[in-house]
């Protein structure tokens, strides 16, 4: 398998061609790298990855793009600890270095942004300072100083960011560099000076350049055709180039969700590879082992691949490949829900399918065997129930899953299949395969009876209450019913979305693609408001418009009638009628407490998890499933059906 073969990077050799790329984690203490960083990266090194690029550190105090963004002058102890921890486990360690320039923020520094020209930042609308010559020289010098410090701390080298959120890219691009001086006459001058300063500072250590080779803005930005010459120019002085895409106008394109095909940069990487004399590392939703192997092997697209999100989902990905157990790799579902952390929640990085990621020091691991095996019944075969059963079985317990339907996977599988989002269904498929491998007994058409041991209730949710009138002749369905295949009458469709999440958007896209006339209403000022967390807000609104979906913003649903709905303007109070053959409600749901009530009356050791506690996301379902197993092992009983700690992790 060529993916597992060594790769020469300058004077060093990586043990394989899998890279854990630089990404924001929010694991720092202040602006320093922390013990949480050490544990996070060491876990991937122990899992077999060849090269680790540590979270980017700002090279100069003028750059403070998010609260816990590392600052190079404070990173030396952290770099040293990470390098020591990962070198012992066999991985190369590179320090990520950069400066966000005009794509930063003044929230934390309370000072001006620095950029090549006074081009407003797209998200915040801040107008940056056009850097003076002294500012430019200071940043170039800071790159050299930071690189020297990283190598002195024990890192094998550095990766310089000229990709997304990068001052270097802003100098290279006509979108952001409109200077009349030498720095504008030769847009490569700043990048070449930075690379030269870094090379001089680190000697023969590894220098990798992370380069945006397509800004997706051909009217003024870097295009693939331009990037080949650009990469060839900048390749002098570096040992490898990591190929990415994106600009100030396309931030989400750098790490999109499931709406974009995996491996979207592979052809771009191949173009650059043909133009430069150094190894090329491909980035871009490469999360499938077969695609990764093809890219560095038969496909000839790159010399190595970043599999960052895949390694957040399964830290042991490479070890499983090396052991011939690739089918056991926990799938990355490319949801971006909790691994994308630069937002106003200021969260710590973690993963929907592996909540231990990012919480290696504060979340109890589920590896190992229980001291006292028990018989555990799990009621509900959705994601929460399957994860509870999987963890319990791996820990040596005898497990029976009771599922009222005839299939495992619950709402996740229904929604994934109905909306054409097969990657989401991959998680349900993986869990089901693990249950089969572990010999877990699954009883379909069952909600019990249960044995005398602990019972974990994962019965999911039911439709919530409504606050609008529904007449007797009206046709109203829930989004879950529609995704499960409920038949819709002919005529226009009205979707009510009081949440602003992905479900209503997905249903609208699916129905519009099938040729239905669709209107989507929200009380918010923008449709899909919560999608900002995953980076899909702007892309989702663009897709809906392109699909012909009519968007009703600042709208309240007041009545559902035969063939129509009555809505109210949220601010003016004006009411109007919209034609609708059917109304689909994508609103809040409530816990399904029926089974829990029956069980708790007759059984002492009952634990509720997931939507049976409060309807939320897959992340909470999996996290609580793991905690529940550890809770019943530790106490054998619980209070009020909810173990301590189940709801404490935000």
C-alpha atoms as one frame of an Amber mdcrd trajectory, in Angstrom:
protein
   0.000   0.000   0.000   1.774   3.131  -1.229  -0.025   5.299   1.318   1.947
   3.528   4.030   5.334   3.837   2.331   7.937   6.321   3.682   8.194   9.831
   2.232  11.321  11.962   2.132  10.765  15.554   3.252  14.041  17.415   2.934
  16.508  15.854   5.357  13.857  13.804   7.206  11.763  10.771   6.344   8.129
  10.419   7.325   7.140   6.833   8.059   4.103   7.108   5.750   2.307   9.556
   3.484  -0.552  10.474   5.808  -0.490  13.995   7.247  -2.443  15.418  10.181
  -2.695  18.960   8.848  -2.729  22.256  10.692  -6.141  23.257  11.979  -7.657
  25.333  14.749  -8.352  23.485  18.004  -8.945  26.095  20.732  -7.028  23.782
  23.072  -4.601  26.469  24.208  -4.174  28.190  27.536  -4.198  31.864  26.682
  -2.018  32.083  23.590   0.259  29.183  24.534   0.102  25.541  23.521  -1.187
  23.363  26.353  -1.073  19.864  27.788  -4.319  19.275  25.919  -2.471  19.912
  22.663   0.203  17.396  23.683  -2.354  14.668  24.411  -4.332  15.459  21.241
  -1.332  15.184  18.921   0.302  12.271  20.743  -2.858  10.225  20.331  -2.615
  10.610  16.528   1.110   9.817  16.595   0.414   6.638  18.547  -2.242   5.863
  15.941   0.425   5.738  13.243   0.221   9.043  11.353   3.434   9.994   9.552
   3.514  13.781   9.893   1.760  16.150  12.296   1.454  19.896  11.695   0.736
  21.707  14.946  -2.010  24.330  15.089  -0.851  27.520  13.370   0.885  30.048
  15.592   0.697  33.757  14.805   4.237  34.954  14.176   3.585  38.523  15.321
   1.444  40.092  18.090  -0.347  42.190  15.459  -2.265  38.989  14.619  -4.829
  37.616  17.094  -7.497  35.934  14.958  -9.372  34.000  17.694  -9.201  34.008
  21.467  -6.897  31.033  22.053  -4.899  31.411  18.845  -1.294  30.410  19.669
   1.346  33.143  19.517   4.760  31.916  18.392   6.647  33.775  21.109   4.668
  31.806  23.723   4.811  28.409  22.003   8.349  27.152  22.590   7.561  25.013
  25.682   4.490  23.590  23.949   6.338  22.848  20.717   9.006  21.051  22.729
   6.476  18.939  24.646   4.546  18.028  21.489   7.713  17.171  19.575   8.964
  14.944  22.400   5.600  13.200  22.786   5.133  12.552  19.072   8.726  11.740
  18.162   8.708   8.893  20.678   5.582   7.612  18.918   7.257   7.791  15.485
   5.752  10.891  13.872   7.444  13.962  12.396   6.280  17.248  13.923   6.073
  20.540  12.036   5.072  23.843  13.601   2.345  25.699  11.732   3.266  29.370
  11.262   1.206  32.201   9.833  -0.456  35.585  10.071  -4.167  36.023   9.300
  -3.723  39.570   8.021  -6.976  41.193   6.999  -8.896  37.998   7.722  -8.288
  38.359  11.431 -10.308  40.378  13.911  -9.776  43.237  16.342 -12.010  41.611
  18.984  -9.117  40.261  21.002  -6.223  42.589  20.205  -8.345  45.756  20.101
  -6.020  47.126  17.479  -6.032  47.540  13.695  -5.753  44.633  11.282  -2.737
  44.497   8.953  -3.180  43.715   5.269  -1.598  44.557   1.911  -4.420  46.956
   1.013  -7.547  48.455   2.543  -9.896  45.688   1.397 -12.685  45.147   3.990
 -12.756  41.728   5.658 -15.739  39.857   4.234 -17.217  38.530   7.486 -16.595
  41.394   9.919 -16.469  44.246   7.373 -13.400  45.620   9.164 -11.193  47.805
   6.994  -7.556  46.896   7.678  -4.537  49.121   7.737  -2.497  49.067   4.533
   0.837  47.853   5.870   3.757  50.227   5.796   7.226  49.056   4.801   8.261
  48.815   8.450   5.232  46.598   9.210   6.068  44.302   6.299   9.699  43.964
   7.307   8.654  43.258  10.909   6.385  40.402   9.843   9.006  38.892   7.533
  11.501  38.980  10.387   8.890  37.491  12.743   8.443  34.479  10.445  12.172
  33.800  10.649  12.287  34.232  14.417   9.279  31.941  14.942  10.688  29.263
  12.634  14.029  29.290  14.443  12.272  28.961  17.797  10.173  26.023  16.605
  13.189  24.077  15.359  15.189  24.928  18.479  12.275  23.541  20.504  12.641
  20.200  18.764  10.230  20.387  15.849  11.395  18.718  12.631  10.493  21.845
  10.707   7.662  24.241   9.928   4.719  24.684   7.587   4.223  28.288   6.456
   0.613  29.177   5.724  -0.121  30.893   2.421  -3.555  29.319   2.245  -6.790
  30.291   3.962  -6.678  33.055   6.626  -3.235  34.060   5.380  -1.474  37.392
   4.974   0.921  35.770   2.520  -1.942  34.747   0.232  -3.394  38.229   0.536
  -0.132  39.641  -0.877  -0.172  37.058  -3.706  -3.752  37.824  -4.772  -5.173
  40.622  -6.867  -8.287  40.394  -4.700  -6.446  41.884  -1.739  -3.157  43.314
  -3.026  -3.834  46.613  -4.763  -0.608  48.333  -3.780   1.143  50.795  -6.134
   4.614  50.042  -4.728   7.120  47.196  -5.168   5.025  44.848  -2.999   2.172
  45.242  -5.471   4.267  45.348  -8.664   5.630  41.901  -7.747   2.932  40.081
  -5.732   5.327  37.202  -5.031   7.891  39.433  -3.318   6.441  39.146   0.183
   6.033  35.357  -0.059   9.550  34.904  -1.437  11.009  37.052   1.328   9.126
  35.047   3.992  10.255  31.710   2.572  13.831  32.957   2.392  13.730  34.215
   5.992  12.340  30.910   7.204  14.885  28.845   5.272  17.748  30.943   6.593
  16.418  30.545  10.127  15.958  26.759  10.142  18.901  25.591   8.030  18.270
  22.080   6.771  15.084  21.478   8.778  11.838  20.823   6.865  10.044  23.791
   5.311   6.580  23.161   3.839   4.524  25.852   2.127   0.739  25.678   2.434
  -0.456  27.404  -0.734  -3.895  28.396  -2.021  -3.826  27.413  -5.676  -7.395
  28.421  -6.540  -9.145  31.340  -4.870 -12.388  30.548  -6.731 -12.491  34.181
  -7.818 -11.094  34.202 -11.372 -11.819  37.888 -11.965  -8.862  38.886  -9.769
  -7.794  35.984  -7.609  -5.294  33.164  -7.960  -6.434  30.648 -10.593  -5.124
  27.099 -11.106  -3.353  28.216 -14.279  -1.610  31.024 -12.401  -0.838  28.740
  -9.467   1.445  26.424 -11.434   3.877  29.262 -12.143   3.416  30.651  -8.646
   4.187  27.294  -7.033   7.233  26.817  -9.251   8.558  30.207  -8.157   7.953
  29.578  -4.461   9.197  25.970  -4.526  12.765  27.235  -4.302  13.610  27.021
  -0.644  10.823  24.657   0.438  10.743  20.866   0.803   7.067  20.319  -0.025
   3.921  22.206  -1.004   0.494  21.554   0.508  -2.171  22.406  -2.071  -5.357
  24.066  -0.782  -7.985  26.413  -2.171 -10.049  29.359  -0.954  -9.969  33.149
  -0.528 -11.661  35.911   1.427 -14.792  35.218  -0.621 -14.767  31.435  -0.241
 -13.651  30.567   3.283 -16.026  27.580   3.521 -14.543  26.097   0.339 -11.336
  25.172   2.138 -13.046  22.552   4.313 -16.624  22.087   3.079 -19.166  19.569
   4.328 -20.907  16.693   2.564 -22.340  18.915  -0.165 -18.900  18.912  -1.812
 -17.299  15.771  -3.224 -14.410  14.280  -1.297 -10.938  14.831  -2.713 -12.044
  18.004  -4.463  -8.472  19.328  -4.733  -6.848  16.212  -6.188  -6.788  17.406
  -9.796  -5.492  20.755  -8.606  -2.754  18.988  -6.651  -1.808  17.015  -9.757
  -1.405  20.257 -11.743   0.950  21.656  -9.127   2.822  18.375  -8.817   3.641
  18.500 -12.521   5.107  21.988 -12.134   7.326  21.710  -9.031  10.397  19.628
  -8.122   9.288  18.953  -4.536   6.677  16.600  -3.037   3.071  17.772  -3.130
   0.654  17.157  -0.273  -3.020  17.137  -1.225  -5.733  18.568   1.031  -9.481
  18.649   0.570 -11.947  16.318   2.314  -9.725  13.273   1.817 -11.366  11.022
   4.377 -11.717   7.693   2.556  -8.821   5.249   2.650  -9.353   4.039  -0.924
  -9.309   7.566  -2.315  -6.208   8.416  -0.289  -4.379   5.356  -1.592  -5.457
   6.084  -5.169  -4.266   9.692  -4.892  -0.693   8.755  -3.943  -0.649   5.541
  -5.936  -2.386   4.721  -9.187  -3.957   8.172  -9.488  -0.612   9.951  -9.208
  -2.242  13.082  -7.853   0.062  13.739  -4.907   2.981  12.413  -2.891   1.107
  12.584   0.409  -2.392  13.419   1.642  -3.814  15.369   4.526  -6.470  13.260
   6.245  -7.090  15.703   9.061 -10.809  15.331   9.670 -10.560  11.577   9.190
  -7.906  11.466  11.912 -10.047  13.570  14.230 -12.769  10.953  13.737 -10.396
   8.011  14.217  -6.969   8.652  15.709  -5.990   5.036  14.909  -6.780   5.295
  11.188  -3.238   4.549  10.007  -2.695   1.752  12.532  -5.898   0.073  11.368
  -4.782   0.352   7.742  -1.401  -1.146   8.602  -3.112  -4.019  10.425  -5.330
  -4.779   7.428  -8.429  -3.650   9.320  -9.406  -0.688   7.171 -13.078  -1.595
   7.367 -12.955  -0.862  11.097 -11.963   2.786  10.628 -14.568   5.008  12.231
 -15.949   7.149   9.376 -15.681  10.911   9.190 -19.097  12.171   8.090 -17.806
  15.626   7.058 -20.452  17.406   9.111 -18.174  20.186  10.471 -20.500  20.454
  13.457 -17.965  20.341  16.295 -14.547  20.191  14.605 -14.831  23.715  13.190
 -14.197  25.995  16.127 -13.699  29.556  14.875 -17.149  30.863  15.794 -18.845
  32.867  18.522 -19.356  29.799  20.729 -15.561  29.604  21.142 -15.728  25.803
  21.491 -12.944  23.276  21.962 -12.420  20.962  19.021 -14.035  17.555  19.200
 -15.816  15.129  16.863 -19.387  13.992  16.374 -18.328  10.371  15.953 -15.510
  10.430  18.548 -16.223  12.831  21.422 -12.926  11.804  23.060 -11.108  13.858
  20.403  -9.940  17.134  21.896 -10.933  15.910  25.342  -8.165  13.369  25.832
  -7.388  14.775  29.293 -10.877  15.472  30.619 -13.176  12.837  29.093 -12.830
   9.281  30.394 -11.664   6.885  27.648 -13.769   3.840  26.899 -10.867   1.603
  25.905 -10.198  -1.479  27.985 -12.210  -4.189  29.705 -14.618  -3.752  32.600
 -13.610  -5.238  35.941 -16.987  -6.942  36.328 -18.826  -7.968  33.145 -22.587
  -7.480  33.300 -25.662  -8.118  31.211 -26.826  -4.796  29.757 -30.018  -4.156
  27.816 -30.123  -1.238  25.385 -33.590  -0.090  24.353 -33.410   1.723  21.033
 -31.250   0.970  18.013 -30.517   4.476  16.790 -27.076   6.052  16.940 -27.122
   6.483  20.727 -28.263   2.936  21.365 -25.811   1.396  18.911 -22.869   3.327
  20.357 -23.844   2.300  23.894 -24.082  -1.325  22.790 -20.770  -1.136  20.924
 -18.876   0.359  23.840 -20.429  -2.043  26.331 -19.529  -5.032  24.165 -15.929
  -3.885  23.655 -15.647  -3.661  27.422 -16.726  -7.267  27.834 -20.394  -6.907
  28.749 -23.180  -9.129  27.420 -25.435  -6.823  25.424 -28.929  -7.093  23.966
 -30.326  -4.304  21.799 -34.105  -3.927  21.592 -35.235  -2.059  18.479 -38.944
  -1.516  17.817 -38.506  -1.246  14.023 -36.937  -3.729  11.620 -33.645  -1.865
  11.077 -30.849  -0.193  13.016 -29.834   3.421  12.537 -32.899   5.352  13.610
 -33.538   8.848  12.316 -29.978   9.309  11.089 -30.265   6.516   8.550 -33.720
   7.627   7.414 -32.622  11.217   6.942 -29.347  10.321   5.243 -30.910   8.017
   2.692 -33.887  10.253   1.960 -31.723  13.336   1.474 -29.067  11.561  -0.579
 -26.439  12.104   2.132 -24.928   8.619   2.100 -21.908   9.717   4.127 -24.145
  10.310   7.131 -25.523   6.791   6.749 -21.941   5.485   6.832 -21.870   6.097
  10.578 -24.954   3.948  11.104 -23.485   1.283   8.812 -20.196   1.293  10.741
 -21.941   0.976  14.094 -24.111  -1.865  12.817 -21.065  -3.679  11.442 -19.275
  -3.286  14.774 -22.245  -4.729  16.657 -22.233  -7.704  14.325 -18.480  -8.179
  14.726 -18.769  -8.010  18.500 -21.611 -10.502  18.628 -24.208  -8.138  20.077
 -27.706  -9.638  20.040 -30.235  -7.390  18.288 -33.942  -8.059  18.768 -36.050
  -6.284  16.175 -39.686  -5.451  16.860 -38.865  -5.278  20.559 -38.859  -2.746
  23.392 -38.322  -5.436  26.017 -38.666  -7.328  28.266 -35.281  -6.609  29.760
 -33.135  -8.559  32.169 -32.150  -7.775  35.729 -29.034  -5.788  34.827 -28.662
  -2.143  33.858 -30.880  -0.764  31.107 -29.821   2.043  28.775 -32.785   3.792
  27.199 -32.128   5.393  23.812 -35.647   5.621  22.448 -35.192   8.934  20.680
 -37.784  11.661  20.304 -41.332  12.386  19.208 -42.830  15.488  17.551 -43.045
  18.508  19.821 -46.006  20.721  20.555 -47.210  23.234  17.976 -48.147  26.877
  18.532 -50.299  27.381  15.441 -53.815  26.373  14.452 -54.409  23.298  12.271
 -57.840  22.852  10.702 -59.357  19.418  10.275 -58.928  19.249   6.488 -55.324
  20.461   6.474 -52.431  18.204   5.491 -49.547  18.558   7.951 -46.534  16.263
   8.300 -43.353  16.396  10.318 -39.972  16.516   8.622 -39.192  13.098  10.093
 -42.302  11.596   8.497 -41.354  13.074   5.131 -37.797  11.782   5.361 -39.187
   8.355   6.266 -41.094   8.290   2.976 -44.544   9.679   3.772 -46.544  10.302
   0.615 -47.150  13.961  -0.203 -50.212  15.292  -2.027 -49.714  17.110  -5.300
 -49.282  20.856  -5.128 -47.008  23.428  -3.502 -45.095  22.550  -0.336 -44.669
  24.851   2.655 -41.834  24.030   5.090 -41.887  25.585   8.552 -38.467  25.914
  10.191 -38.450  27.571  13.622 -35.006  26.087  14.397 -32.834  27.258  11.517
 -30.953  23.993  11.301 -30.002  21.588   8.522 -33.171  19.457   8.494 -35.547
  21.934   6.882 -32.891  22.962   4.360 -32.238  19.338   3.452 -35.953  18.573
   3.004 -36.408  21.688   0.867 -33.446  20.805  -1.351 -34.626  17.221  -1.749
 -38.191  18.170  -2.708 -37.090  20.973  -5.040 -34.736  18.553  -6.782 -37.731
  16.272  -7.327 -39.567  19.079  -9.109 -41.820  20.251  -6.290 -42.709  23.912
  -5.735 -41.311  24.709  -2.296 -41.512  27.643   0.110 -39.355  27.629   3.247
 -40.323  29.924   6.128 -38.246  30.949   9.129 -38.735  33.497  11.925 -35.063
  34.485  11.555 -33.535  37.144   9.335 -31.739  34.475   7.336 -32.613  30.900
   6.429 -30.638  28.139   8.154 -29.221  30.453  10.786 -27.597  27.594  12.766
 -25.635  26.439   9.701 -23.120  29.204  10.391 -21.510  26.808  12.882 -20.605
  24.291  10.211 -19.679  26.795   7.510 -22.712  25.911   5.373 -24.831  29.029
   5.916 -23.935  30.937   2.745 -23.593  27.815   0.561 -26.970  26.500   1.747
 -28.739  29.755   0.935 -27.118  29.768  -2.497 -28.222  26.171  -3.138 -31.796
  26.935  -2.096 -31.966  29.946  -4.399 -30.499  27.968  -7.279 -33.028  25.194
  -6.676 -35.896  27.679  -6.958 -37.000  27.488  -3.325 -38.908  30.588  -2.212
 -37.525  31.857   1.099 -39.886  33.509   3.578 -37.823  35.282   6.238 -39.023
  36.994   9.453 -42.163  34.894   9.187 -44.345  33.221  11.831 -46.715  30.356
  11.023 -50.173  31.047  12.464 -52.555  28.590  10.817 -52.523  25.539   8.561
 -55.665  25.234   6.466 -56.815  23.117   3.570 -54.686  24.211   0.617 -53.103
  27.192   2.349 -51.242  28.559   5.341 -51.662  31.833   7.170 -48.415  33.544
   8.140 -47.538  36.710  10.038 -44.674  39.128   9.553 -42.599  38.852  12.708
 -42.049  42.600  12.996 -45.044  44.307  11.418 -47.709  41.798  12.447 -49.165
  41.834   8.930 -50.872  38.572   8.020 -51.160  36.968   4.597 -52.105  33.657
   3.001 -49.785  31.365   1.003 -50.973  28.436  -1.109 -49.804  25.086   0.246
 -51.067  21.577  -0.440 -49.027  20.273   2.490 -47.147  21.774   5.423 -43.960
  20.128   6.638 -43.006  21.035  10.193 -39.267  20.897  10.906 -39.679  22.223
  14.418 -38.534  21.081  17.831 -39.048  17.565  19.091 -39.503  16.139  22.609
 -38.100  13.036  24.341 -39.961   9.786  23.830 -40.667   8.983  27.493 -43.185
   6.185  27.046 -40.718   3.316  27.243 -38.660   5.036  29.928 -41.713   5.425
  32.138 -42.641   1.766  31.792 -39.118   0.588  32.487 -38.365   2.906  35.393
 -41.474   1.747  37.191 -40.335  -1.860  37.080 -36.563  -1.610  36.995 -34.079
   0.242  39.171 -31.012   0.629  36.954 -32.234   2.759  34.068 -30.108   5.332
  32.224 -31.463   7.669  29.552 -29.255   8.985  26.778 -29.466  11.051  23.618
 -32.814  12.350  22.447 -34.553  10.372  25.200 -33.084  12.982  27.573 -33.470
  16.031  25.306 -33.478  16.076  21.501 -30.113  17.327  20.262 -27.482  16.085
  17.805 -25.538  12.947  16.995 -22.628  14.322  18.992 -24.532  14.321  22.275
 -26.027  10.916  21.481 -22.623   9.290  21.095 -21.045  11.150  23.998 -23.818
  10.186  26.403 -23.798   6.592  25.177 -20.160   6.288  26.224 -20.722   7.980
  29.546 -23.712   5.793  30.275 -21.702   2.585  29.942 -19.019   3.890  32.292
 -21.702   5.103  34.690 -23.423   1.731  35.014 -20.051   0.057  35.474 -19.117
   2.441  38.244 -22.356   2.462  40.223 -24.558  -0.358  39.009 -27.431   2.077
  39.508 -28.332   5.666  38.759 -30.377   8.479  40.228 -33.536   9.516  38.407
 -32.391   7.561  35.371 -29.638  10.058  34.465 -26.044   9.275  35.508 -23.911
  12.060  36.921 -22.005  13.865  34.206 -24.235  12.813  31.333 -25.332  16.368
  30.628 -22.247  18.223  31.788 -20.223  18.286  28.563 -21.018  21.257  26.365
